[in-house]
Amino acid sequence: MQIPDSPLSPPANEAAPVPALVRRTRWRALAHRNYALFFTGHGLSLCGTWMQSMALAWLVYRLSGSPFLLGLVELVSRAPILVFGIVGGLFADRWPRRQLMMIAEASLLVQATLLAILTLSGAITIGWILALALLLGIFSALEIPVRQSFVADLVPRQDIPSAIGLNSSLFNGARIVGPSLAGLIVGLAGEGVCFAINAVSFVIILACLWAMRLEPKRRHTTGNAWEQLQEGVRYAWHTPHVRAVLSVTAMLSIVSMPYSTLLPIFARDILHRGPEGLGILMAASGIGALAAALRHAGRDTVKGLGRAIASAVALFGISLMAFALSSLFWISAVAMVGIGFGMISSLAGINILLQSLVPDALRGRVVSFFTTLSLGFTIFGSMLAGIGATYLPAPLIVMIGGLITLLTAGVFWRSLPAIRRHIHEHGLIPSDQVTAS
């Protein structure tokens, strides 16, 4: 096991002093040039990604009229993250992360360009869509863990909470803006234009990556890939706070987050609304998620983050149960705001806690465990939710998920004193800077 980096040591690329006016802002990460470039490029790229996602779903349904194929395309694009996500984390710990980011973004550029050309030329078929969805999943399995661990190379460790919170704000803001723009563009010009815009967004983020001023960082990894994977697993299992938050992530992915799979059933059969009702419910969730992300973006410390995670998981569970019980549309919409807030506050908080305390030499692997659990495991949860709703009422499935989520919050809350002791005993960060309780 490598000796952890000093939690308060700034990376070499942050040697320049930060202006006093910027130091006082709550969104401290934007004070750093490299992160500001990343924030700009990644934000535009995320809007393009959400535009492509919405337009692709519309294209699949327009070509096939099959709900099954909608689910199959989603499965094909997600499954590689479950299989190869940890490999992406290994890469992030072995090789320079900016170069890996540029390779990943260039690969995604190729995928979006092919999709745009085939669609605009009229040559697109379901077979091509499935093949390109598989490519998207493989490239994303590299890009996601590398991107999340790369953020820590752009800011000092004390500004990691702000950076991760801002990243989450970008994601959820783009989730609202991107599909809305895609709806207008698809109606006016067709799906292919959305895919072309997404391709251009990858050119922008590549330019931002190229413009960064980063000093080479020495990688401390030794041994072959298998030994490094074992090292990462040992660290995750034997470190109380990592084991606890990864367990919470796995539970949320399996029993909590798959509620979205059943949303069309609630909108049509329980709340008696059409597609516009489904859109309002999704927007309500996005509003709650964005509010949670902005709250984390204002963090300048991880003090009290353990309590915040436990409270957010509890809110997630209570909101799921309220949504399951509701037959009134406005109550369901309010519950969706709570669901979005609780879900993103939980996941962003877990990501901040992990990246603030993990040694840099292990960052890529630990982040890949988190992304594999938070993104890949939802495949199993969605399958269980779909199968369960085939034989049981959908509200009962969501109610059970909410109850298990609430119990998960209670178990995690009880583990906080032991986590706090471990953090303080091992000197991961001074007691006046962080408490997990």
C-alpha positions as CSV (number, residue, x, y, z in Angstrom):
1,M,0.0,0.0,0.0
2,Q,1.3,3.4,-0.9
3,I,1.7,6.2,1.7
4,P,-1.2,8.6,1.3
5,D,-0.5,12.1,-0.1
6,S,-0.8,14.9,2.4
7,P,-4.4,16.0,2.2
8,L,-3.5,19.7,2.4
9,S,-0.6,19.7,-0.2
10,P,-1.6,21.6,-3.3
11,P,-0.6,20.1,-6.7
12,A,2.3,21.7,-8.5
13,N,0.1,23.3,-11.1
14,E,-1.6,25.4,-8.3
15,A,1.5,27.2,-7.1
16,A,0.2,30.6,-8.2
17,P,-1.7,32.5,-5.5
18,V,-5.5,32.9,-5.8
19,P,-6.8,36.5,-5.8
20,A,-8.4,37.5,-2.5
21,L,-11.7,38.4,-4.1
22,V,-12.0,34.9,-5.7
23,R,-10.9,33.2,-2.5
24,R,-14.0,34.6,-0.8
25,T,-16.4,33.1,-3.3
26,R,-18.3,29.9,-2.3
27,W,-17.5,28.4,-5.7
28,R,-13.8,28.3,-5.1
29,A,-12.8,25.8,-7.7
30,L,-13.6,28.3,-10.5
31,A,-10.7,30.4,-9.3
32,H,-8.3,28.0,-10.8
33,R,-7.6,28.4,-14.5
34,N,-7.3,24.8,-15.4
35,Y,-10.6,23.9,-13.7
36,A,-12.4,26.9,-15.3
37,L,-11.3,25.6,-18.7
38,F,-12.6,22.1,-17.8
39,F,-15.8,23.5,-16.4
40,T,-16.5,25.4,-19.7
41,G,-15.7,22.6,-22.0
42,H,-17.3,19.9,-20.0
43,G,-20.5,21.9,-19.5
44,L,-21.0,22.4,-23.2
45,S,-20.1,18.7,-23.8
46,L,-22.7,17.6,-21.3
47,C,-25.4,19.7,-23.0
48,G,-24.5,17.9,-26.3
49,T,-24.5,14.5,-24.6
50,W,-28.0,15.1,-23.2
51,M,-29.2,16.3,-26.6
52,Q,-27.9,13.2,-28.2
53,S,-29.5,10.9,-25.6
54,M,-32.9,12.5,-26.0
55,A,-32.7,12.6,-29.8
56,L,-31.4,9.0,-30.0
57,A,-34.4,7.7,-27.9
58,W,-36.7,9.6,-30.2
59,L,-35.0,8.1,-33.3
60,V,-35.1,4.6,-32.0
61,Y,-38.8,4.8,-31.3
62,R,-39.5,6.6,-34.6
63,L,-37.7,3.8,-36.5
64,S,-39.1,0.8,-34.6
65,G,-42.0,1.8,-32.5
66,S,-40.7,-0.7,-29.9
67,P,-40.3,0.0,-26.2
68,F,-38.2,-3.1,-26.0
69,L,-35.6,-1.6,-28.3
70,L,-35.6,1.6,-26.3
71,G,-34.6,-0.5,-23.3
72,L,-32.1,-2.6,-25.3
73,V,-30.2,0.5,-26.6
74,E,-30.0,1.7,-23.0
75,L,-28.7,-1.7,-21.8
76,V,-26.1,-1.9,-24.6
77,S,-24.8,1.6,-23.8
78,R,-24.6,0.9,-20.0
79,A,-23.3,-2.6,-19.8
80,P,-19.7,-1.8,-20.8
81,I,-19.4,0.5,-17.8
82,L,-20.2,-2.4,-15.6
83,V,-17.6,-4.6,-17.3
84,F,-14.8,-2.2,-18.2
85,G,-15.3,0.7,-15.7
86,I,-12.6,-0.6,-13.3
87,V,-10.2,-0.9,-16.3
88,G,-10.7,2.8,-16.8
89,G,-9.7,3.4,-13.2
90,L,-6.6,1.4,-13.6
91,F,-5.6,3.5,-16.6
92,A,-6.2,6.7,-14.7
93,D,-3.7,5.6,-12.0
94,R,-1.1,4.3,-14.5
95,W,-0.9,7.1,-17.2
96,P,-1.3,10.9,-17.4
97,R,-4.9,11.7,-17.0
98,R,-5.1,14.6,-19.4
99,Q,-3.8,12.5,-22.3
100,L,-6.3,9.8,-21.4
101,M,-9.1,12.4,-21.3
102,M,-8.1,13.6,-24.8
103,I,-8.1,10.0,-26.1
104,A,-11.5,9.4,-24.6
105,E,-13.1,12.6,-25.8
106,A,-11.7,12.1,-29.3
107,S,-13.2,8.6,-29.3
108,L,-16.6,10.0,-28.3
109,L,-16.2,12.6,-31.0
110,V,-15.8,9.8,-33.6
111,Q,-18.9,8.0,-32.2
112,A,-21.1,11.2,-32.4
113,T,-19.8,12.0,-35.9
114,L,-20.6,8.6,-37.2
115,L,-24.1,8.8,-35.7
116,A,-24.6,12.2,-37.3
117,I,-23.4,11.2,-40.7
118,L,-25.5,8.0,-40.8
119,T,-28.6,9.8,-39.6
120,L,-28.3,12.9,-41.9
121,S,-27.6,10.6,-44.9
122,G,-30.7,8.5,-44.1
123,A,-28.5,5.3,-43.8
124,I,-29.1,4.8,-40.1
125,T,-30.7,1.5,-39.0
126,I,-31.4,-0.1,-35.6
127,G,-28.3,-2.3,-36.2
128,W,-26.1,0.7,-36.6
129,I,-27.7,2.4,-33.5
130,L,-26.9,-0.7,-31.4
131,A,-23.4,-0.9,-32.6
132,L,-22.7,2.8,-31.9
133,A,-24.4,2.5,-28.5
134,L,-22.0,-0.3,-27.7
135,L,-19.1,1.9,-28.8
136,L,-20.5,4.7,-26.6
137,G,-20.5,2.4,-23.6
138,I,-17.0,1.2,-24.1
139,F,-15.6,4.8,-24.6
140,S,-17.6,6.0,-21.6
141,A,-16.1,3.2,-19.4
142,L,-12.8,4.9,-19.9
143,E,-13.9,8.5,-19.9
144,I,-16.0,8.5,-16.7
145,P,-13.5,7.3,-14.1
146,V,-10.6,9.2,-15.8
147,R,-12.7,12.4,-15.9
148,Q,-13.8,12.2,-12.3
149,S,-10.2,11.5,-11.0
150,F,-8.8,14.1,-13.3
151,V,-10.7,16.9,-11.5
152,A,-8.4,16.4,-8.5
153,D,-5.4,17.3,-10.7
154,L,-7.0,20.7,-11.5
155,V,-7.5,22.1,-7.9
156,P,-5.9,21.9,-4.5
157,R,-7.3,19.2,-2.3
158,Q,-9.2,21.6,-0.1
159,D,-11.1,22.8,-3.2
160,I,-12.1,19.3,-4.3
161,P,-15.6,19.6,-2.6
162,S,-16.3,22.7,-4.6
163,A,-15.1,21.2,-7.9
164,I,-17.1,18.0,-7.5
165,G,-20.2,20.0,-6.5
166,L,-19.8,22.2,-9.6
167,N,-19.4,19.1,-11.8
168,S,-22.6,17.7,-10.4
169,S,-24.3,21.1,-11.0
170,L,-23.2,21.0,-14.6
171,F,-24.5,17.5,-15.1
172,N,-27.9,18.3,-13.7
173,G,-28.2,21.7,-15.3
174,A,-27.4,20.0,-18.7
175,R,-30.0,17.4,-17.9
176,I,-32.6,20.2,-17.9
177,V,-31.2,22.3,-20.8
178,G,-30.0,19.6,-23.2
179,P,-33.3,17.6,-23.7
180,S,-35.3,20.9,-24.0
181,L,-33.0,22.1,-26.8
182,A,-33.1,18.7,-28.4
183,G,-36.9,18.7,-28.5
184,L,-36.9,21.9,-30.4
185,I,-34.1,20.9,-32.8
186,V,-35.6,17.5,-33.6
187,G,-38.9,19.1,-34.4
188,L,-37.3,21.7,-36.7
189,A,-34.3,19.9,-38.3
190,G,-34.3,16.2,-37.2
191,E,-32.2,14.0,-34.9
192,G,-29.0,14.2,-37.0
193,V,-28.5,17.8,-36.2
194,C,-28.5,17.1,-32.5
195,F,-25.8,14.4,-33.1
196,A,-23.7,16.9,-35.1
197,I,-24.0,19.5,-32.3
198,N,-22.8,16.9,-29.8
199,A,-19.8,16.1,-32.1
200,V,-18.9,19.8,-32.1
201,S,-19.1,19.9,-28.3
202,F,-16.3,17.3,-28.1
203,V,-14.1,19.5,-30.3
204,I,-14.6,22.3,-27.7
205,I,-13.7,20.2,-24.7
206,L,-10.6,18.9,-26.6
207,A,-9.5,22.5,-27.2
208,C,-10.0,23.3,-23.5
209,L,-7.9,20.3,-22.4
210,W,-5.2,21.3,-24.8
211,A,-5.2,24.9,-23.4
212,M,-4.6,23.7,-19.8
213,R,-1.2,24.3,-18.1
214,L,-0.4,21.2,-16.2
215,E,2.9,20.1,-14.8
216,P,3.6,16.3,-15.2
217,K,2.6,14.4,-12.1
218,R,4.6,11.4,-11.1
219,R,2.5,8.2,-10.8
220,H,3.4,6.0,-7.8
221,T,1.9,2.8,-9.0
222,T,4.0,-0.4,-9.1
223,G,3.4,-3.9,-10.3
224,N,1.2,-5.3,-13.0
225,A,-2.5,-4.4,-13.6
226,W,-3.8,-7.4,-11.6
227,E,-1.7,-6.5,-8.6
228,Q,-2.9,-2.9,-8.8
229,L,-6.5,-4.0,-9.0
230,Q,-6.0,-6.2,-5.9
231,E,-4.4,-3.2,-4.1
232,G,-7.4,-1.0,-4.9
233,V,-9.9,-3.7,-3.7
234,R,-7.9,-4.2,-0.5
235,Y,-7.9,-0.5,0.2
236,A,-11.6,-0.1,-0.5
237,W,-12.5,-3.1,1.7
238,H,-10.2,-2.4,4.6
239,T,-10.8,1.4,4.8
240,P,-14.0,2.0,6.8
241,H,-15.3,5.2,5.2
242,V,-14.6,3.8,1.6
243,R,-16.3,0.5,2.4
244,A,-19.3,2.2,4.0
245,V,-20.0,4.8,1.2
246,L,-19.5,2.3,-1.6
247,S,-22.0,-0.1,0.1
248,V,-24.5,2.8,0.3
249,T,-23.9,3.5,-3.4
250,A,-24.5,-0.1,-4.4
251,M,-27.7,-0.2,-2.4
252,L,-29.0,3.0,-3.9
253,S,-28.2,1.8,-7.4
254,I,-30.1,-1.5,-6.9
255,V,-33.2,-0.5,-4.9
256,S,-33.5,3.3,-5.1
257,M,-32.5,4.8,-8.4
258,P,-34.4,2.4,-10.7
259,Y,-37.6,4.2,-9.7
260,S,-37.2,6.1,-13.0
261,T,-37.8,2.9,-14.9
262,L,-41.4,2.9,-13.6
263,L,-42.1,6.6,-14.1
264,P,-44.2,6.1,-17.3
265,I,-46.5,3.7,-15.4
266,F,-47.0,6.3,-12.7
267,A,-47.6,9.2,-15.2
268,R,-50.2,7.3,-17.3
269,D,-51.9,4.7,-15.1
270,I,-51.8,6.3,-11.6
271,L,-51.7,10.1,-12.2
272,H,-53.6,9.9,-15.4
273,R,-51.3,12.2,-17.3
274,G,-49.8,12.0,-20.8
275,P,-46.2,12.6,-22.0
276,E,-46.3,16.2,-20.7
277,G,-47.0,14.9,-17.2
278,L,-44.0,12.6,-17.4
279,G,-41.9,15.5,-18.6
280,I,-43.0,17.6,-15.6
281,L,-42.1,14.8,-13.2
282,M,-38.7,14.4,-14.8
283,A,-38.1,18.2,-14.7
284,A,-39.2,18.3,-11.0
285,S,-36.5,15.7,-10.2
286,G,-34.0,17.7,-12.2
287,I,-34.8,20.8,-10.2
288,G,-34.2,19.0,-6.9
289,A,-31.0,17.5,-8.3
290,L,-29.6,20.8,-9.5
291,A,-30.4,22.4,-6.1
292,A,-28.5,19.6,-4.3
293,A,-25.5,20.0,-6.7
294,L,-25.3,23.7,-6.2
295,R,-25.4,23.2,-2.4
296,H,-22.4,21.0,-2.6
297,A,-20.7,23.4,-5.0
298,G,-20.6,25.9,-2.2
299,R,-18.6,23.6,0.1
300,D,-15.2,24.6,1.2
301,T,-14.7,21.7,3.6
302,V,-15.9,18.1,4.1
303,K,-16.8,18.8,7.7
304,G,-20.1,17.3,8.5
305,L,-20.3,15.5,5.1
306,G,-21.1,12.1,6.7
307,R,-24.2,13.5,8.4
308,A,-25.2,15.2,5.2
309,I,-25.0,11.9,3.2
310,A,-27.0,10.0,5.8
311,S,-29.7,12.8,5.9
312,A,-29.8,12.9,2.0
313,V,-30.2,9.1,1.8
314,A,-33.0,9.3,4.4
315,L,-34.7,12.1,2.4
316,F,-34.4,10.0,-0.8
317,G,-36.2,7.1,0.9
318,I,-38.9,9.2,2.5
319,S,-39.6,10.9,-0.9
320,L,-39.8,7.6,-2.7
321,M,-42.4,6.4,-0.2
322,A,-44.4,9.6,-0.5
323,F,-44.3,9.3,-4.3
324,A,-45.5,5.7,-4.1
325,L,-48.4,6.7,-1.9
326,S,-49.5,9.7,-3.9
327,S,-52.4,9.8,-6.4
328,L,-52.4,13.6,-6.8
329,F,-50.1,15.0,-9.5
330,W,-48.9,18.0,-7.6
331,I,-47.9,15.9,-4.5
332,S,-46.1,13.5,-6.8
333,A,-44.2,16.5,-8.4
334,V,-43.1,17.8,-5.0
335,A,-42.0,14.3,-4.0
336,M,-40.0,14.1,-7.2
337,V,-38.1,17.3,-6.2
338,G,-37.2,15.5,-2.9
339,I,-36.2,12.4,-4.8
340,G,-33.9,14.4,-7.1
341,F,-32.4,16.3,-4.2
342,G,-31.8,13.3,-2.0
343,M,-30.3,11.2,-4.8
344,I,-27.8,13.8,-6.1
345,S,-27.0,15.0,-2.6
346,S,-26.2,11.4,-1.6
347,L,-24.1,10.6,-4.7
348,A,-22.2,13.9,-4.9
349,G,-21.5,13.8,-1.2
350,I,-20.1,10.3,-1.5
351,N,-17.9,11.3,-4.4
352,I,-16.6,14.3,-2.5
353,L,-15.8,12.3,0.6
354,L,-14.0,9.6,-1.4
355,Q,-11.9,12.0,-3.5
356,S,-11.1,14.3,-0.5
357,L,-9.6,11.4,1.5
358,V,-8.2,8.9,-1.0
359,P,-4.5,8.8,-1.8
360,D,-3.8,10.2,-5.3
361,A,-2.0,7.0,-6.3
362,L,-5.3,5.1,-5.7
363,R,-7.7,7.7,-6.9
364,G,-8.5,6.3,-10.3
365,R,-9.3,2.8,-9.0
366,V,-11.5,4.0,-6.1
367,V,-13.4,6.4,-8.4
368,S,-13.9,3.6,-10.9
369,F,-15.5,1.5,-8.1
370,F,-17.8,4.3,-7.4
371,T,-18.8,4.9,-11.0
372,T,-19.2,1.2,-11.7
373,L,-21.6,0.9,-8.7
374,S,-23.5,4.1,-9.3
375,L,-23.9,3.7,-13.1
376,G,-23.4,0.0,-13.9
377,F,-25.4,-1.5,-11.0
378,T,-28.5,0.4,-12.1
379,I,-28.8,-2.2,-14.8
380,F,-29.6,-4.8,-12.2
381,G,-31.9,-2.5,-10.3
382,S,-33.9,-1.6,-13.5
383,M,-34.3,-5.3,-14.4
384,L,-35.6,-6.1,-10.8
385,A,-38.0,-3.1,-10.9
386,G,-39.3,-4.1,-14.3
387,I,-39.8,-7.7,-13.3
388,G,-41.3,-6.8,-10.0
389,A,-43.8,-4.4,-11.6
390,T,-44.9,-7.2,-13.9
391,Y,-46.3,-9.2,-11.0
392,L,-46.8,-6.5,-8.3
393,P,-48.3,-3.0,-8.4
394,A,-45.6,-0.4,-9.3
395,P,-46.3,1.8,-6.2
396,L,-45.5,-1.3,-4.0
397,I,-42.2,-1.8,-5.8
398,V,-41.3,1.9,-5.2
399,M,-42.5,1.8,-1.6
400,I,-40.3,-1.2,-0.9
401,G,-37.3,0.6,-2.5
402,G,-38.0,3.7,-0.4
403,L,-38.2,1.6,2.8
404,I,-34.9,-0.2,2.1
405,T,-33.3,3.2,1.3
406,L,-34.5,4.6,4.7
407,L,-33.0,1.6,6.5
408,T,-29.8,2.1,4.6
409,A,-29.6,5.6,5.9
410,G,-30.0,4.3,9.4
411,V,-27.3,1.7,9.1
412,F,-24.9,4.3,7.6
413,W,-25.7,6.8,10.4
414,R,-24.8,4.2,13.0
415,S,-21.4,3.6,11.3
416,L,-20.4,7.3,11.4
417,P,-18.6,7.2,14.8
418,A,-16.4,4.4,13.7
419,I,-15.6,6.2,10.5
420,R,-14.8,9.4,12.3
421,R,-12.4,7.5,14.7
422,H,-10.6,5.9,11.7
423,I,-10.1,9.2,9.9
424,H,-8.7,10.9,13.0
425,E,-6.6,8.0,14.2
426,H,-4.9,7.7,10.7
427,G,-4.5,11.4,10.3
428,L,-6.1,11.5,6.9
429,I,-7.0,15.1,7.5
430,P,-6.9,17.3,10.7
431,S,-9.8,17.1,13.0
432,D,-10.6,20.8,12.6
433,Q,-11.0,20.3,8.9
434,V,-13.3,17.3,8.8
435,T,-15.6,15.1,10.8
436,A,-17.5,12.2,9.4
437,S,-20.2,12.5,12.0
